[in-house]
């Protein structure tokens, strides 16, 4: 499918490139699927934000252990992305998109604690 594109990447000596054939093929396939989403929805942003009604979800979890690995929304998004031709887009990966703005699920006191433990807080 992608032999002429993928093979040179896999033998490239660049240590910064992924060497897993399935993941390289997935990146190419996902780029094509991404363009399809943009064509259908106008933008990928429009598609993604549609899952949460265009607004951030503000959950209030007290502890990291309370934050789920996936939700019904992330499962629905994963199914949809796979139907559109994406791969390596399971519900946990989709739920991780929350970290870029969908919600406020990170317990603030624990973020500060983690930062302090790593020497990042002043």
Helices and strands as residue ranges (DSSP letters): H 3-11, H 21-41, H 44-49, G 50-52, G 64-66, H 72-83, H 91-96, G 97-100, H 108-117
